[in-house]
C-alpha cells in the first residue's frame, strides 16, 4: 500500500474510532477528551491562523483554544469527524503523507491506548512507513536529549543513529512503540533502554513531544 494510502487509512481508522467512542471518551493527551482531539485536528488542517498556538504554545495558544471551541460549537462533534474524514483541504492533499501519517497514527493510539485492553497493532506496511519517517526526522524528535547519543533499534536489529554524541544509549522496540515514545507517549510505549547509564539518564530526562 503506498504511503499516501496509509495516511488516508490512518485518518479513516481514527474517524471510525472517534465515531465509535463518542465525544466524551478519554485520550492520552492531557486534559483532552475525544471531542477536544477532533477539534484540534480540524483546526490544525483548516484554521491556519491558529497554527502558531499548536506549534509554539505560549500566548498564541489562546487563539488555538478559541478556534477549537468555535469549531465544536459551529460543527458539533459528529460534524467535525465528518470534516476530518473528508480529508485535508484540496491545496494540502499532495502533502497528506508527509504531514498527516504520523499525526493520525499517534492520535489513533491516543484514543486506543487510553482504554483498557489495547494491544499494539501488527501492520508491517505501517511500520515500514513510520521507520522511513524516523530516518528523516529522528534528529529533530530527539533534540531534547542533551549530552548523549541515541540509537533507535527495531526488532530485526536495524538501527537509526538519531544522535551521534557519546556516551550512547539504545532505544529498542517495535517501530510504532519507538515513534510513540519519541512523541511523548512514554507511559504506554513498549520500549527498552540500554547502553551507558549516563546516556540512559539523559534520555529519561528529555522532554519528548514538546
Rosetta constraint file for C-alpha pairs under 8 A:
AtomPair CA 1 CA 5 HARMONIC 6.31 0.50
AtomPair CA 1 CA 6 HARMONIC 6.74 0.50
AtomPair CA 1 CA 125 HARMONIC 7.03 0.50
AtomPair CA 2 CA 6 HARMONIC 6.45 0.50
AtomPair CA 3 CA 7 HARMONIC 6.31 0.50
AtomPair CA 3 CA 97 HARMONIC 6.20 0.50
AtomPair CA 3 CA 101 HARMONIC 7.99 0.50
AtomPair CA 3 CA 129 HARMONIC 6.38 0.50
AtomPair CA 4 CA 8 HARMONIC 6.45 0.50
AtomPair CA 4 CA 96 HARMONIC 6.50 0.50
AtomPair CA 4 CA 97 HARMONIC 4.82 0.50
AtomPair CA 4 CA 101 HARMONIC 7.97 0.50
AtomPair CA 5 CA 9 HARMONIC 6.01 0.50
AtomPair CA 5 CA 97 HARMONIC 7.96 0.50
AtomPair CA 6 CA 10 HARMONIC 6.09 0.50
AtomPair CA 6 CA 97 HARMONIC 7.57 0.50
AtomPair CA 6 CA 101 HARMONIC 6.92 0.50
AtomPair CA 6 CA 126 HARMONIC 6.91 0.50
AtomPair CA 7 CA 11 HARMONIC 6.24 0.50
AtomPair CA 7 CA 96 HARMONIC 6.61 0.50
AtomPair CA 7 CA 97 HARMONIC 5.26 0.50
AtomPair CA 7 CA 100 HARMONIC 6.14 0.50
AtomPair CA 7 CA 101 HARMONIC 4.33 0.50
AtomPair CA 7 CA 102 HARMONIC 7.97 0.50
AtomPair CA 7 CA 104 HARMONIC 7.37 0.50
AtomPair CA 8 CA 12 HARMONIC 6.20 0.50
AtomPair CA 8 CA 87 HARMONIC 7.65 0.50
AtomPair CA 8 CA 96 HARMONIC 7.90 0.50
AtomPair CA 8 CA 101 HARMONIC 7.84 0.50
AtomPair CA 9 CA 13 HARMONIC 6.03 0.50
AtomPair CA 10 CA 14 HARMONIC 6.12 0.50
AtomPair CA 10 CA 101 HARMONIC 6.81 0.50
AtomPair CA 10 CA 104 HARMONIC 5.71 0.50
AtomPair CA 10 CA 105 HARMONIC 5.82 0.50
AtomPair CA 10 CA 108 HARMONIC 7.51 0.50
AtomPair CA 11 CA 15 HARMONIC 6.20 0.50
AtomPair CA 11 CA 84 HARMONIC 7.58 0.50
AtomPair CA 11 CA 85 HARMONIC 6.64 0.50
AtomPair CA 11 CA 87 HARMONIC 7.83 0.50
AtomPair CA 11 CA 104 HARMONIC 5.74 0.50
AtomPair CA 11 CA 105 HARMONIC 7.90 0.50
AtomPair CA 12 CA 16 HARMONIC 6.17 0.50
AtomPair CA 12 CA 85 HARMONIC 6.01 0.50
AtomPair CA 13 CA 17 HARMONIC 6.22 0.50
AtomPair CA 13 CA 108 HARMONIC 7.46 0.50
AtomPair CA 14 CA 18 HARMONIC 6.07 0.50
AtomPair CA 14 CA 104 HARMONIC 6.95 0.50
AtomPair CA 14 CA 107 HARMONIC 7.49 0.50
AtomPair CA 14 CA 108 HARMONIC 5.12 0.50
AtomPair CA 15 CA 19 HARMONIC 6.12 0.50
AtomPair CA 15 CA 81 HARMONIC 5.93 0.50
AtomPair CA 15 CA 82 HARMONIC 7.79 0.50
AtomPair CA 15 CA 84 HARMONIC 7.17 0.50
AtomPair CA 15 CA 85 HARMONIC 6.10 0.50
AtomPair CA 16 CA 20 HARMONIC 6.13 0.50
AtomPair CA 17 CA 21 HARMONIC 6.02 0.50
AtomPair CA 17 CA 108 HARMONIC 7.67 0.50
AtomPair CA 17 CA 111 HARMONIC 7.71 0.50
AtomPair CA 18 CA 22 HARMONIC 5.89 0.50
AtomPair CA 18 CA 23 HARMONIC 7.34 0.50
AtomPair CA 18 CA 34 HARMONIC 6.65 0.50
AtomPair CA 18 CA 38 HARMONIC 7.83 0.50
AtomPair CA 18 CA 81 HARMONIC 7.20 0.50
AtomPair CA 18 CA 111 HARMONIC 7.97 0.50
AtomPair CA 19 CA 78 HARMONIC 7.25 0.50
AtomPair CA 19 CA 81 HARMONIC 7.21 0.50
AtomPair CA 21 CA 25 HARMONIC 5.92 0.50
AtomPair CA 21 CA 34 HARMONIC 7.79 0.50
AtomPair CA 22 CA 34 HARMONIC 7.06 0.50
AtomPair CA 22 CA 35 HARMONIC 7.74 0.50
AtomPair CA 23 CA 33 HARMONIC 6.79 0.50
AtomPair CA 23 CA 34 HARMONIC 5.05 0.50
AtomPair CA 23 CA 35 HARMONIC 4.45 0.50
AtomPair CA 23 CA 77 HARMONIC 6.42 0.50
AtomPair CA 24 CA 33 HARMONIC 5.50 0.50
AtomPair CA 24 CA 34 HARMONIC 5.86 0.50
AtomPair CA 24 CA 35 HARMONIC 6.47 0.50
AtomPair CA 25 CA 33 HARMONIC 5.49 0.50
AtomPair CA 25 CA 34 HARMONIC 5.38 0.50
AtomPair CA 25 CA 111 HARMONIC 7.87 0.50
AtomPair CA 26 CA 32 HARMONIC 7.00 0.50
AtomPair CA 26 CA 33 HARMONIC 4.79 0.50
AtomPair CA 26 CA 34 HARMONIC 6.25 0.50
AtomPair CA 26 CA 111 HARMONIC 6.85 0.50
AtomPair CA 26 CA 114 HARMONIC 6.03 0.50
AtomPair CA 26 CA 115 HARMONIC 7.47 0.50
AtomPair CA 27 CA 32 HARMONIC 6.27 0.50
AtomPair CA 27 CA 33 HARMONIC 5.65 0.50
AtomPair CA 27 CA 34 HARMONIC 6.34 0.50
AtomPair CA 27 CA 110 HARMONIC 5.18 0.50
AtomPair CA 27 CA 111 HARMONIC 4.78 0.50
AtomPair CA 27 CA 112 HARMONIC 7.91 0.50
AtomPair CA 27 CA 113 HARMONIC 7.67 0.50
AtomPair CA 27 CA 114 HARMONIC 5.11 0.50
AtomPair CA 28 CA 32 HARMONIC 7.74 0.50
AtomPair CA 28 CA 110 HARMONIC 4.75 0.50
AtomPair CA 28 CA 111 HARMONIC 6.72 0.50
AtomPair CA 28 CA 113 HARMONIC 7.27 0.50
AtomPair CA 28 CA 114 HARMONIC 5.59 0.50
AtomPair CA 28 CA 185 HARMONIC 7.66 0.50
AtomPair CA 29 CA 33 HARMONIC 7.91 0.50
AtomPair CA 29 CA 110 HARMONIC 6.72 0.50
AtomPair CA 32 CA 36 HARMONIC 5.34 0.50
AtomPair CA 32 CA 37 HARMONIC 6.47 0.50
AtomPair CA 33 CA 37 HARMONIC 6.51 0.50
AtomPair CA 34 CA 38 HARMONIC 6.17 0.50
AtomPair CA 34 CA 111 HARMONIC 7.37 0.50
AtomPair CA 35 CA 39 HARMONIC 6.26 0.50
AtomPair CA 35 CA 72 HARMONIC 7.73 0.50
AtomPair CA 35 CA 77 HARMONIC 6.11 0.50
AtomPair CA 36 CA 40 HARMONIC 6.09 0.50
AtomPair CA 36 CA 68 HARMONIC 7.35 0.50
AtomPair CA 37 CA 41 HARMONIC 6.30 0.50
AtomPair CA 37 CA 107 HARMONIC 7.89 0.50
AtomPair CA 38 CA 42 HARMONIC 6.24 0.50
AtomPair CA 38 CA 77 HARMONIC 7.33 0.50
AtomPair CA 38 CA 80 HARMONIC 6.38 0.50
AtomPair CA 38 CA 81 HARMONIC 6.47 0.50
AtomPair CA 38 CA 84 HARMONIC 7.95 0.50
AtomPair CA 39 CA 43 HARMONIC 6.11 0.50
AtomPair CA 39 CA 68 HARMONIC 5.05 0.50
AtomPair CA 39 CA 69 HARMONIC 7.54 0.50
AtomPair CA 39 CA 71 HARMONIC 6.26 0.50
AtomPair CA 39 CA 72 HARMONIC 6.33 0.50
AtomPair CA 39 CA 77 HARMONIC 7.99 0.50
AtomPair CA 39 CA 80 HARMONIC 6.79 0.50
AtomPair CA 40 CA 44 HARMONIC 6.01 0.50
AtomPair CA 40 CA 68 HARMONIC 6.13 0.50
AtomPair CA 41 CA 45 HARMONIC 6.42 0.50
AtomPair CA 41 CA 84 HARMONIC 7.43 0.50
AtomPair CA 42 CA 46 HARMONIC 5.94 0.50
AtomPair CA 42 CA 47 HARMONIC 7.64 0.50
AtomPair CA 42 CA 68 HARMONIC 7.97 0.50
AtomPair CA 42 CA 71 HARMONIC 7.67 0.50
AtomPair CA 42 CA 80 HARMONIC 6.65 0.50
AtomPair CA 42 CA 83 HARMONIC 7.42 0.50
AtomPair CA 42 CA 84 HARMONIC 6.36 0.50
AtomPair CA 43 CA 47 HARMONIC 4.81 0.50
AtomPair CA 43 CA 48 HARMONIC 7.48 0.50
AtomPair CA 43 CA 50 HARMONIC 6.90 0.50
AtomPair CA 43 CA 51 HARMONIC 7.86 0.50
AtomPair CA 43 CA 64 HARMONIC 7.62 0.50
AtomPair CA 43 CA 67 HARMONIC 6.71 0.50
AtomPair CA 43 CA 68 HARMONIC 6.32 0.50
AtomPair CA 43 CA 71 HARMONIC 7.48 0.50
AtomPair CA 44 CA 48 HARMONIC 6.93 0.50
AtomPair CA 44 CA 50 HARMONIC 7.31 0.50
AtomPair CA 44 CA 51 HARMONIC 6.24 0.50
AtomPair CA 44 CA 54 HARMONIC 7.56 0.50
AtomPair CA 45 CA 88 HARMONIC 6.30 0.50
AtomPair CA 45 CA 89 HARMONIC 7.29 0.50
AtomPair CA 46 CA 88 HARMONIC 7.84 0.50
AtomPair CA 46 CA 89 HARMONIC 7.13 0.50
AtomPair CA 47 CA 51 HARMONIC 7.16 0.50
AtomPair CA 47 CA 67 HARMONIC 7.64 0.50
AtomPair CA 50 CA 54 HARMONIC 6.94 0.50
AtomPair CA 50 CA 60 HARMONIC 7.64 0.50
AtomPair CA 50 CA 61 HARMONIC 7.75 0.50
AtomPair CA 50 CA 63 HARMONIC 5.98 0.50
AtomPair CA 50 CA 64 HARMONIC 4.72 0.50
AtomPair CA 50 CA 67 HARMONIC 6.88 0.50
AtomPair CA 51 CA 55 HARMONIC 6.21 0.50
AtomPair CA 51 CA 64 HARMONIC 7.19 0.50
AtomPair CA 52 CA 56 HARMONIC 5.56 0.50
AtomPair CA 52 CA 57 HARMONIC 7.08 0.50
AtomPair CA 52 CA 60 HARMONIC 6.06 0.50
AtomPair CA 52 CA 61 HARMONIC 7.35 0.50
AtomPair CA 53 CA 57 HARMONIC 4.58 0.50
AtomPair CA 53 CA 58 HARMONIC 6.91 0.50
AtomPair CA 53 CA 59 HARMONIC 7.41 0.50
AtomPair CA 53 CA 60 HARMONIC 4.33 0.50
AtomPair CA 53 CA 61 HARMONIC 3.80 0.50
AtomPair CA 53 CA 62 HARMONIC 7.11 0.50
AtomPair CA 53 CA 63 HARMONIC 6.82 0.50
AtomPair CA 53 CA 64 HARMONIC 5.44 0.50
AtomPair CA 54 CA 61 HARMONIC 6.49 0.50
AtomPair CA 54 CA 64 HARMONIC 6.77 0.50
AtomPair CA 56 CA 60 HARMONIC 7.36 0.50
AtomPair CA 56 CA 61 HARMONIC 7.63 0.50
AtomPair CA 57 CA 61 HARMONIC 4.80 0.50
AtomPair CA 58 CA 62 HARMONIC 7.93 0.50
AtomPair CA 60 CA 64 HARMONIC 6.89 0.50
AtomPair CA 61 CA 65 HARMONIC 6.16 0.50
AtomPair CA 62 CA 66 HARMONIC 6.23 0.50
AtomPair CA 63 CA 67 HARMONIC 6.08 0.50
AtomPair CA 64 CA 68 HARMONIC 6.20 0.50
AtomPair CA 65 CA 69 HARMONIC 6.25 0.50
AtomPair CA 66 CA 70 HARMONIC 6.12 0.50
AtomPair CA 67 CA 71 HARMONIC 6.08 0.50
AtomPair CA 68 CA 72 HARMONIC 6.36 0.50
AtomPair CA 69 CA 73 HARMONIC 6.18 0.50
AtomPair CA 70 CA 74 HARMONIC 5.98 0.50
AtomPair CA 71 CA 75 HARMONIC 5.82 0.50
AtomPair CA 71 CA 76 HARMONIC 7.31 0.50
AtomPair CA 71 CA 80 HARMONIC 7.53 0.50
AtomPair CA 72 CA 76 HARMONIC 4.72 0.50
AtomPair CA 72 CA 77 HARMONIC 6.07 0.50
AtomPair CA 72 CA 80 HARMONIC 7.21 0.50
AtomPair CA 75 CA 79 HARMONIC 4.92 0.50
AtomPair CA 75 CA 80 HARMONIC 5.89 0.50
AtomPair CA 76 CA 80 HARMONIC 6.25 0.50
AtomPair CA 77 CA 81 HARMONIC 6.36 0.50
AtomPair CA 78 CA 82 HARMONIC 6.21 0.50
AtomPair CA 79 CA 83 HARMONIC 6.20 0.50
AtomPair CA 80 CA 84 HARMONIC 6.20 0.50
AtomPair CA 81 CA 85 HARMONIC 6.10 0.50
AtomPair CA 82 CA 86 HARMONIC 6.39 0.50
AtomPair CA 83 CA 87 HARMONIC 7.18 0.50
AtomPair CA 84 CA 88 HARMONIC 7.24 0.50
AtomPair CA 87 CA 93 HARMONIC 7.63 0.50
AtomPair CA 88 CA 92 HARMONIC 6.10 0.50
AtomPair CA 88 CA 93 HARMONIC 5.81 0.50
AtomPair CA 88 CA 96 HARMONIC 7.31 0.50
AtomPair CA 89 CA 93 HARMONIC 6.56 0.50
AtomPair CA 92 CA 96 HARMONIC 6.59 0.50
AtomPair CA 95 CA 99 HARMONIC 6.06 0.50
AtomPair CA 96 CA 100 HARMONIC 5.39 0.50
AtomPair CA 96 CA 101 HARMONIC 7.19 0.50
AtomPair CA 97 CA 101 HARMONIC 5.11 0.50
AtomPair CA 99 CA 103 HARMONIC 7.21 0.50
AtomPair CA 100 CA 104 HARMONIC 5.84 0.50
AtomPair CA 101 CA 105 HARMONIC 6.08 0.50
AtomPair CA 102 CA 106 HARMONIC 5.98 0.50
AtomPair CA 102 CA 130 HARMONIC 7.12 0.50
AtomPair CA 103 CA 107 HARMONIC 6.26 0.50
AtomPair CA 104 CA 108 HARMONIC 5.92 0.50
AtomPair CA 105 CA 109 HARMONIC 6.43 0.50
AtomPair CA 106 CA 110 HARMONIC 6.18 0.50
AtomPair CA 106 CA 180 HARMONIC 6.65 0.50
AtomPair CA 107 CA 111 HARMONIC 6.49 0.50
AtomPair CA 108 CA 112 HARMONIC 6.17 0.50
AtomPair CA 109 CA 113 HARMONIC 5.50 0.50
AtomPair CA 109 CA 114 HARMONIC 7.93 0.50
AtomPair CA 110 CA 114 HARMONIC 6.16 0.50
AtomPair CA 111 CA 115 HARMONIC 7.08 0.50
AtomPair CA 112 CA 118 HARMONIC 6.40 0.50
AtomPair CA 113 CA 118 HARMONIC 5.74 0.50
AtomPair CA 113 CA 188 HARMONIC 7.26 0.50
AtomPair CA 120 CA 176 HARMONIC 7.96 0.50
AtomPair CA 123 CA 127 HARMONIC 6.22 0.50
AtomPair CA 124 CA 128 HARMONIC 6.13 0.50
AtomPair CA 125 CA 129 HARMONIC 6.35 0.50
AtomPair CA 126 CA 130 HARMONIC 6.11 0.50
AtomPair CA 127 CA 131 HARMONIC 5.97 0.50
AtomPair CA 127 CA 175 HARMONIC 5.65 0.50
AtomPair CA 127 CA 176 HARMONIC 6.42 0.50
AtomPair CA 128 CA 132 HARMONIC 6.25 0.50
AtomPair CA 129 CA 133 HARMONIC 6.28 0.50
AtomPair CA 130 CA 134 HARMONIC 6.19 0.50
AtomPair CA 130 CA 175 HARMONIC 6.90 0.50
AtomPair CA 130 CA 176 HARMONIC 7.22 0.50
AtomPair CA 130 CA 179 HARMONIC 7.52 0.50
AtomPair CA 131 CA 135 HARMONIC 6.25 0.50
AtomPair CA 131 CA 175 HARMONIC 6.29 0.50
AtomPair CA 132 CA 136 HARMONIC 6.63 0.50
AtomPair CA 133 CA 137 HARMONIC 6.10 0.50
AtomPair CA 133 CA 138 HARMONIC 7.99 0.50
AtomPair CA 134 CA 138 HARMONIC 4.95 0.50
AtomPair CA 134 CA 160 HARMONIC 7.86 0.50
AtomPair CA 134 CA 179 HARMONIC 7.57 0.50
AtomPair CA 135 CA 160 HARMONIC 6.41 0.50
AtomPair CA 137 CA 141 HARMONIC 6.26 0.50
AtomPair CA 138 CA 142 HARMONIC 6.06 0.50
AtomPair CA 138 CA 160 HARMONIC 7.95 0.50
AtomPair CA 138 CA 162 HARMONIC 5.18 0.50
AtomPair CA 139 CA 143 HARMONIC 6.01 0.50
AtomPair CA 139 CA 162 HARMONIC 5.09 0.50
AtomPair CA 139 CA 163 HARMONIC 6.32 0.50
AtomPair CA 141 CA 182 HARMONIC 6.17 0.50
AtomPair CA 141 CA 183 HARMONIC 7.32 0.50
AtomPair CA 141 CA 208 HARMONIC 7.20 0.50
AtomPair CA 141 CA 209 HARMONIC 7.40 0.50
AtomPair CA 142 CA 162 HARMONIC 6.89 0.50
AtomPair CA 142 CA 163 HARMONIC 7.43 0.50
AtomPair CA 142 CA 182 HARMONIC 6.95 0.50
AtomPair CA 142 CA 208 HARMONIC 7.09 0.50
AtomPair CA 144 CA 206 HARMONIC 5.30 0.50
AtomPair CA 144 CA 207 HARMONIC 6.20 0.50
AtomPair CA 144 CA 208 HARMONIC 6.75 0.50
AtomPair CA 145 CA 149 HARMONIC 7.91 0.50
AtomPair CA 145 CA 202 HARMONIC 5.95 0.50
AtomPair CA 145 CA 203 HARMONIC 5.67 0.50
AtomPair CA 145 CA 205 HARMONIC 7.75 0.50
AtomPair CA 145 CA 206 HARMONIC 5.21 0.50
AtomPair CA 146 CA 202 HARMONIC 6.24 0.50
AtomPair CA 146 CA 206 HARMONIC 7.52 0.50
AtomPair CA 147 CA 165 HARMONIC 6.90 0.50
AtomPair CA 147 CA 166 HARMONIC 7.35 0.50
AtomPair CA 147 CA 167 HARMONIC 7.79 0.50
AtomPair CA 147 CA 199 HARMONIC 7.55 0.50
AtomPair CA 147 CA 202 HARMONIC 7.02 0.50
AtomPair CA 148 CA 163 HARMONIC 7.46 0.50
AtomPair CA 148 CA 164 HARMONIC 7.84 0.50
AtomPair CA 148 CA 165 HARMONIC 5.19 0.50
AtomPair CA 148 CA 166 HARMONIC 5.27 0.50
AtomPair CA 148 CA 167 HARMONIC 5.27 0.50
AtomPair CA 148 CA 168 HARMONIC 5.65 0.50
AtomPair CA 148 CA 169 HARMONIC 7.40 0.50
AtomPair CA 148 CA 198 HARMONIC 7.64 0.50
AtomPair CA 148 CA 199 HARMONIC 5.03 0.50
AtomPair CA 148 CA 202 HARMONIC 6.45 0.50
AtomPair CA 148 CA 203 HARMONIC 7.87 0.50
AtomPair CA 149 CA 162 HARMONIC 7.36 0.50
AtomPair CA 149 CA 163 HARMONIC 4.56 0.50
AtomPair CA 149 CA 164 HARMONIC 4.90 0.50
AtomPair CA 149 CA 165 HARMONIC 4.10 0.50
AtomPair CA 149 CA 166 HARMONIC 5.26 0.50
AtomPair CA 149 CA 167 HARMONIC 5.94 0.50
AtomPair CA 149 CA 168 HARMONIC 4.32 0.50
AtomPair CA 149 CA 169 HARMONIC 6.15 0.50
AtomPair CA 149 CA 199 HARMONIC 6.82 0.50
AtomPair CA 150 CA 161 HARMONIC 6.43 0.50
AtomPair CA 150 CA 162 HARMONIC 5.50 0.50
AtomPair CA 150 CA 163 HARMONIC 4.94 0.50
AtomPair CA 150 CA 164 HARMONIC 6.82 0.50
AtomPair CA 150 CA 165 HARMONIC 7.64 0.50
AtomPair CA 150 CA 168 HARMONIC 5.49 0.50
AtomPair CA 150 CA 169 HARMONIC 4.89 0.50
AtomPair CA 150 CA 170 HARMONIC 5.63 0.50
AtomPair CA 150 CA 171 HARMONIC 7.15 0.50
AtomPair CA 150 CA 199 HARMONIC 7.77 0.50
AtomPair CA 151 CA 159 HARMONIC 6.38 0.50
AtomPair CA 151 CA 160 HARMONIC 5.64 0.50
AtomPair CA 151 CA 161 HARMONIC 4.55 0.50
AtomPair CA 151 CA 162 HARMONIC 5.48 0.50
AtomPair CA 151 CA 163 HARMONIC 6.85 0.50
AtomPair CA 151 CA 168 HARMONIC 7.52 0.50
AtomPair CA 151 CA 169 HARMONIC 6.39 0.50
AtomPair CA 151 CA 170 HARMONIC 4.72 0.50
AtomPair CA 151 CA 171 HARMONIC 6.18 0.50
AtomPair CA 152 CA 159 HARMONIC 5.35 0.50
AtomPair CA 152 CA 160 HARMONIC 5.07 0.50
AtomPair CA 152 CA 161 HARMONIC 6.43 0.50
AtomPair CA 152 CA 162 HARMONIC 6.76 0.50
AtomPair CA 152 CA 170 HARMONIC 5.90 0.50
AtomPair CA 152 CA 171 HARMONIC 4.98 0.50
AtomPair CA 152 CA 172 HARMONIC 6.04 0.50
AtomPair CA 152 CA 178 HARMONIC 7.51 0.50
AtomPair CA 153 CA 157 HARMONIC 5.89 0.50
AtomPair CA 153 CA 158 HARMONIC 5.77 0.50
AtomPair CA 153 CA 159 HARMONIC 4.45 0.50
AtomPair CA 153 CA 160 HARMONIC 6.63 0.50
AtomPair CA 153 CA 170 HARMONIC 6.81 0.50
AtomPair CA 153 CA 171 HARMONIC 6.07 0.50
AtomPair CA 153 CA 172 HARMONIC 4.66 0.50
AtomPair CA 153 CA 173 HARMONIC 6.60 0.50
AtomPair CA 154 CA 158 HARMONIC 5.80 0.50
AtomPair CA 154 CA 159 HARMONIC 6.60 0.50
AtomPair CA 154 CA 172 HARMONIC 5.84 0.50
AtomPair CA 154 CA 173 HARMONIC 5.36 0.50
AtomPair CA 154 CA 174 HARMONIC 5.49 0.50
AtomPair CA 154 CA 175 HARMONIC 5.96 0.50
AtomPair CA 155 CA 172 HARMONIC 7.32 0.50
AtomPair CA 155 CA 173 HARMONIC 6.12 0.50
AtomPair CA 155 CA 174 HARMONIC 6.12 0.50
AtomPair CA 164 CA 168 HARMONIC 7.87 0.50
AtomPair CA 166 CA 199 HARMONIC 7.87 0.50
AtomPair CA 167 CA 196 HARMONIC 6.12 0.50
AtomPair CA 167 CA 198 HARMONIC 7.05 0.50
AtomPair CA 167 CA 199 HARMONIC 5.67 0.50
AtomPair CA 168 CA 195 HARMONIC 6.05 0.50
AtomPair CA 168 CA 196 HARMONIC 5.79 0.50
AtomPair CA 168 CA 199 HARMONIC 5.34 0.50
AtomPair CA 168 CA 200 HARMONIC 7.78 0.50
AtomPair CA 169 CA 193 HARMONIC 6.84 0.50
AtomPair CA 169 CA 194 HARMONIC 5.63 0.50
AtomPair CA 169 CA 195 HARMONIC 4.38 0.50
AtomPair CA 169 CA 196 HARMONIC 5.78 0.50
AtomPair CA 169 CA 197 HARMONIC 7.94 0.50
AtomPair CA 169 CA 199 HARMONIC 5.19 0.50
AtomPair CA 169 CA 200 HARMONIC 5.54 0.50
AtomPair CA 169 CA 203 HARMONIC 7.77 0.50
AtomPair CA 170 CA 193 HARMONIC 5.67 0.50
AtomPair CA 170 CA 194 HARMONIC 5.19 0.50
AtomPair CA 170 CA 195 HARMONIC 5.89 0.50
AtomPair CA 171 CA 178 HARMONIC 7.39 0.50
AtomPair CA 171 CA 191 HARMONIC 6.73 0.50
AtomPair CA 171 CA 192 HARMONIC 5.87 0.50
AtomPair CA 171 CA 193 HARMONIC 4.78 0.50
AtomPair CA 171 CA 194 HARMONIC 6.74 0.50
AtomPair CA 172 CA 178 HARMONIC 7.21 0.50
AtomPair CA 172 CA 191 HARMONIC 5.52 0.50
AtomPair CA 172 CA 192 HARMONIC 5.22 0.50
AtomPair CA 172 CA 193 HARMONIC 6.31 0.50
AtomPair CA 173 CA 177 HARMONIC 6.05 0.50
AtomPair CA 173 CA 178 HARMONIC 6.05 0.50
AtomPair CA 173 CA 190 HARMONIC 6.49 0.50
AtomPair CA 173 CA 191 HARMONIC 4.58 0.50
AtomPair CA 173 CA 192 HARMONIC 6.47 0.50
AtomPair CA 174 CA 178 HARMONIC 6.29 0.50
AtomPair CA 174 CA 190 HARMONIC 7.61 0.50
AtomPair CA 174 CA 191 HARMONIC 7.36 0.50
AtomPair CA 175 CA 179 HARMONIC 6.32 0.50
AtomPair CA 176 CA 180 HARMONIC 6.25 0.50
AtomPair CA 177 CA 181 HARMONIC 6.16 0.50
AtomPair CA 177 CA 189 HARMONIC 4.84 0.50
AtomPair CA 177 CA 190 HARMONIC 5.58 0.50
AtomPair CA 177 CA 191 HARMONIC 6.27 0.50
AtomPair CA 178 CA 182 HARMONIC 6.21 0.50
AtomPair CA 178 CA 189 HARMONIC 7.01 0.50
AtomPair CA 178 CA 190 HARMONIC 7.91 0.50
AtomPair CA 178 CA 191 HARMONIC 6.63 0.50
AtomPair CA 179 CA 183 HARMONIC 6.24 0.50
AtomPair CA 180 CA 184 HARMONIC 6.45 0.50
AtomPair CA 180 CA 185 HARMONIC 5.14 0.50
AtomPair CA 180 CA 186 HARMONIC 6.83 0.50
AtomPair CA 180 CA 189 HARMONIC 5.89 0.50
AtomPair CA 181 CA 185 HARMONIC 4.99 0.50
AtomPair CA 181 CA 186 HARMONIC 4.53 0.50
AtomPair CA 181 CA 188 HARMONIC 7.99 0.50
AtomPair CA 181 CA 189 HARMONIC 5.47 0.50
AtomPair CA 181 CA 191 HARMONIC 7.69 0.50
AtomPair CA 181 CA 208 HARMONIC 7.47 0.50
AtomPair CA 182 CA 186 HARMONIC 7.63 0.50
AtomPair CA 182 CA 208 HARMONIC 5.47 0.50
AtomPair CA 182 CA 209 HARMONIC 6.34 0.50
AtomPair CA 183 CA 208 HARMONIC 5.60 0.50
AtomPair CA 183 CA 209 HARMONIC 4.09 0.50
AtomPair CA 183 CA 210 HARMONIC 7.88 0.50
AtomPair CA 184 CA 207 HARMONIC 7.25 0.50
AtomPair CA 184 CA 208 HARMONIC 4.70 0.50
AtomPair CA 184 CA 209 HARMONIC 4.39 0.50
AtomPair CA 184 CA 210 HARMONIC 7.52 0.50
AtomPair CA 185 CA 189 HARMONIC 6.14 0.50
AtomPair CA 185 CA 209 HARMONIC 7.97 0.50
AtomPair CA 193 CA 200 HARMONIC 6.62 0.50
AtomPair CA 194 CA 200 HARMONIC 6.72 0.50
AtomPair CA 195 CA 199 HARMONIC 7.01 0.50
AtomPair CA 195 CA 200 HARMONIC 6.69 0.50
AtomPair CA 196 CA 200 HARMONIC 6.10 0.50
AtomPair CA 197 CA 201 HARMONIC 6.14 0.50
AtomPair CA 198 CA 202 HARMONIC 6.36 0.50
AtomPair CA 199 CA 203 HARMONIC 6.35 0.50
AtomPair CA 200 CA 204 HARMONIC 6.23 0.50
AtomPair CA 201 CA 205 HARMONIC 6.09 0.50
AtomPair CA 202 CA 206 HARMONIC 6.23 0.50
